[in-house]
Each structure stands twice: as structure tokens, then as C-alpha cells.
Amino acid sequence: MVHLRTLRPRLAQIGSVWMLGWLLACGEQPSSFVIDSRTTGGGVNTGDLEVPARDQRDSSNDPATGGGASGQLNKPVGDAAQAPDQSGQAPASRGEHAGAGGQGESGDPGRKGTAHEDLPRLPTLPPVPTLPGFPMRTIEVRQPAASKIDILWVVDNSASMAPEQDNLATNFNTFITQLSRSGHDFHTAVTTTDICQERIPEALSERVCPVANLGGSPATHLRGAFIGAPGRTVLRSTDSDLVTRFNSYVRRGTDGSSFEHGLTAAQLALDRSLHGKNEEFVRNEAFLAVIVVSDEEDDGIGLGMSDAFTKRNFWAEGISRYRYTEGDLIAYLRLIKGVGRFSVSGIVGTRDPSGRLCSSPVASPLEEGTQYIKAAQQTGGIIRSVCEVNWAESMLKIAQDVSAQAAQVNLPSYPDAKTILVTVDGTASSAWTYNVANNAVKFDAGQVPHQGAAIKITYTEAR
């Protein structure tokens, strides 16, 4: 006779097995159970209850044949179909751990004893479905005739920026020519990095410019306002005076604040446009490209660092607690555009391979633009150095890259990047990269497929 004291823990374990089968049959995903094969006997292990595999018992009275349960349940991803095993066949259902006969083991004279013959007969569980595997996905699209692109330029107007502004204006025609050649319908607008308030706020967390004697004036504190006459701040690809107006807009002067907030200025400018304070600029169907031109670090983190110019740390002095990082801007852009529909790029201070800050006859930045570089890396943008002598090449590369960004193919699920295969018009292509942040395949600058090209992307979904 089996005592109740002996049965109680075993019954609890049996209940756990039954509950596992019930959850799986209902399509739930239990996170605390693992079913796998063991090297000793091939049994099923659930918690600390080991159920002997069928091959450890006499199956002469069992309608099922073959060995015990084995294999491992996969985490559900994608379609609900069962994953094939290595033989190519869908695994059989698991979970029927006991014989199907109506008698317990001790009452069946034809069944041999087992290590657990003191236990009552295990209940028959519902069939356990095999959780889905990791299917292949195929995306097929046609390269559109033209993409719509909204391009926001954020230009540093502090005291050291005159050469960079001149280079930007002089070589903008290269940028426009490349975009026009690609057939894009683009809008562009310009603002500056000066977002200082006329009065220093009381709240430390709002003090973007914690002192008032570092350049700038109410006339330069644009706080995201677009440059230009009312109704003419947004430049369009069809404007005959596009280049002339852009040149005048970016030569904003060097009397702006020495507190440079390129990231915050971008959000302020876009937010003003969305709420009617700037001219309408953000189009729902357009790709949004933010491009910052600056020779210093963004002061969203710079206020908490030793400034290269003033040698002051305004957080350490206790006069500011303002902080805004590349992550804050990216979160905002995702909110207004969605994943894969924007990028951040920059022409900023960089370092050479030895770690030294760049310097050249055209620019000598005081700081590396780490926040702009991180934003570009996380959104599939491009970084060019302010120290490059040939700004025409930089503007060409940026235009080509923005075109590639706008033409990227967003994937409907996350891939195992190593399995991605791309063909263009039936021919395998390697002129692309996988943009993790945007979950998109982005073609290399200058290698965007022609209008109407058949693009096919195949990949295995990530685990």
C-alpha cells in the first residue's frame, strides 16, 4: 500500500506535468519548464520528476510503438507551423508519458516493473504540440520611381564656425545635384544649434545655457525656428532659387551661443513644424534625414563635462542639470516617424586612427562630436569630418547616403543577419548592409537599384 505521505509530493509533480501539457495544448508559452532528452535512458525531465521513456518499459500492451519523448521545445517565433527536425520530418507530439491502457502498471500482469512501480499510473496528457521553429522569410519589392525626403540641417553658429559654414554653402550645389539626379522629391530646412532662453530658468534641469556671457543674443536664440522669410523657410526640390536661398540660410554668422545643442535643436525644430510654429515640413510619407554641422560636442552631455573652451563643468559647479542624449532624439524620431523612416548624420569633429582630434587648414575642432557619431551609428546615418579639405566629396557622399537611406527596405521581422541573401533583378548582390537599428537592408551609397528593379530578400528569422 502506498501511504498518502509518500504520494503527496509525487501527485504534485504529476500535476505539474499535466499542467505543462495543458498550457502547451492551449498555445501558451510556459517559461519555467524545459523538456529535453537525457543521456541516461532518454527520459523526459520536468522539474525533478523523471518519467521513464517507453523503451525502458514493456510496450506489448501499449498501442503506441517506438521510443520515448526526446528533443527540445523551441521558443515560438513566426508562423505556427511545427519545426522540422534534422531528418526533415515534423516531430511527433510529445507528452503521453504513460501507457494508454485502462489499468495501472501494478494491475497489468503483462507489464514489467520499473523504478517507479510504487507510483500510481500517470495521467494521459493532452498532445503537446511542437513549438514553431525559425522559418525562412522572403520579401519581394520593386524599387520605387522616386522617394520623398525631408532634410533638416542643424548648423552650428558659434564663434569658430565661419570656415565650415562657407564650405557648406559653397558645396551645397553638389549635394542638390546628386539628389536631383536620383529623382527625389525633397524638402529641406535650416536651423541652428543656439537654443538658449532669454532668461536663465530657475529649474536646473531646464538650463540649456547656464550662463549668459558665452555669446548669443535674443536674435540668435532660434530655439529650433527655421531660417528664412515667412512662407519661404522650407526649400523644395522644384524651387528655382533653391541653392541661392540655402547659401544665405547656412551662412548664419558666428555670433551664436557657445552652448551648442544640435540634438535638442533638431527636436525643437521638428516639434515646432508639427505644431504650426514652423512652416509645414514633416511629411508622413517622406523619409526624414537630420544632418548636423558642428565642430564641438553636443552640450546635451557637454554641460556635464569639462568644456574645451571654458574649461568649466557646469554640472560640477551645480548650476545646471540639463541632459539630452542621442537616445532622446532617436526616441522622439521613432515617435513621429516610426522605425526605419529616419536617420541622423553629421559633419563633425572626429579623431584619427591614433585617437588624436582631427585638424586641417579648413577646421580645427575643439571636441569630438561623440553624440552625433553615436546617433548616426544607431540610425544608419553617415559621418564626415569637418577637417576634410574636399567638402565637395563630403557633400556628394552625404547625398548618396541619404538617397540610400530613403531607399532602404524595412524587414517585417528580425533576421539572423548572417542568413540574409539579397538579389536585384535575379542577380545576387553584396552592395548592401543590414541596419540593425532600423531593421532594414540598406544599399550602399551609389549602389541603389534602378527604378523598377526587382529586389528579393531572403533570411531566417532570429531566435
Secondary structure, DSSP 8 states (H G I E B T S, - for coil): ---HHHHHHHHHHHHHHHHHHHHHHTT---SS----B-TTTT-EEETTEEE--GGGS--TT-S--S----S------SSSSB---TTSS----B---S-SSSS-GGG-TTS---TTTTS--------B---B---EEEEEEE--S--EEEEEEEE--STT-HHHHHHHHHTHHHHHHHHHHTT-EEEEEEEES----SS--SSGGG-SS--S-SS--TTT--TT---SSTT-SSEETT-TTHHHHHHHHH---S-S-S---HHHHHHHHHHHHHTTSS-S---TTSEEEEEEE-SS--HHHHTTS--TTT---TTTTTS------HHHHHHHHHHHH-TTSEEEEEEE--B-TTS-B--BTTB--SS--HHHHHHHHHHT--EEETT-S-HHHHHHHHHHHHHHHHT-EE-SS-B-GGG-EEEETTEE---EEEETTTTEEEE-TT----TT-EEEEEEEB--
